[in-house]
Structures are given as structure tokens and as C-alpha cells.
Amino acid sequence: MKALVTVIGRDKVGIIAGVCARLAESNINILDITQTVLQGYFTMMMIVDLSAATLPFDEIRGSLDAYGETLGVSIRIQRTDTFDAMHQI
């Protein structure tokens, strides 16, 4: 199972390292990542592999949401199957 992780907020040191470490703690592998800073705002999107995750999806979502609050950014995770289903006929 794959998911899309988005991170948005004011840029500061340690966002990428912190989010990646949090994912690694739950045995979530990052498959693809892109990030940029737009006029002082940090944005990042990741495709991650949840197949070996050690926590249920809802706990991962809650953990990332809470961690985002400590960083002052918004972290969201969504299953990619939702997007895939929207584009199937």
C-alpha cells in the first residue's frame, strides 16, 4: 500500500530530517520525494510505502499530525488508492 505525504509551512531547519525520522520509526519507506521553498514557505510531497508499517494507518496519521504541530507545519497523509479510484472508469 502506498500513500501521499504532504508537508506545508514556514521554512526552518530540520523539517525534512524530522519528518523522515518519524516515518522511519514506523518502518515506512520513502519511495519518492520532492520539496521546495516558495517565498519562505516550505512544501514537500512524498510517496511512501506502508506495506511494512508497524502502526495502523489512523495512528500514523495522528502521529504525523501531532508532530507537524510541534514543528509548526501541516503534515497530511492520504492513501494513493483513493486518488487511483477517482481516475478509473
N, C-alpha and C positions, 0 to 999 in steps of 0.2 A: 504494500500500500504506500502511496506517495501523498505528500501534502505540500502546500504552498505556504511559506512563512514570509510575512511582510513586517518590516520594522520602519517606523517613521517617527522623526522627532528632531529636536535641536541637536546639531552635531557636537560630540565631545569624545574625548579619548576613551577607548575601551568598549565601545558598543559591540563591534564585531567579535572581539575576543570573549566578551561576556555571554553573548547570545550563543556563540558556537560552543562554549564550555557548558552552558546549560543544556543544550541539545545532546552533547556527548555524554553527560551524566545519565541521560535516559537511553543511551545506546542508539541514538538517532543519527544516521549518516547523511551528510550533506552531499547531494548529487550535483547541484549547480547553484551558483551564487553570482549575484550582480549587486553592486552598490555604487552610490554616487552621493555627492553633496551638492545641493542646489541652493545657492544663496544662504548658506548657513544651516540648511535643513538636511539631515541625513536620511537617505532612503535605501532600503535593501530588500531584495527579494531572493528567496532560496527555494529550491525544490529539494525536499528531503525524503528519505526512505524510512518509513515507520515499521517495516516488516519485523525488525528485531527489537523494537522499543520495549523497554521494561515497565512502562506505565500505560494505563488505558488512555485513549485519546483525550477524553474530557479532563483528566488530570494533567496531561501535557499542556492542554490549552490554558487551564487555570494557572499552572506554574509559570508559563511564559507571560501571561497577562500580569501576574503579580510581579514578576521580575522586571517587566517593562516599566511598571510604576516606580520601582526603585531607581531605574535608570533615567526616568523622565521621558520615555518614548512609548509609542504604541506598538505592541507586538501581537500579531494575529496569526493564527494557523488555520488553514482550511484544507480539507481533503480534496485532492485533484479529481476524484471520481465525480464530485459534484459538478465541476466545470466540464468534464468529459460528457456527462449525461445531458448537459444543456446543449451540446453541439451534435448530438446524434439524432438521426431522423428515424 
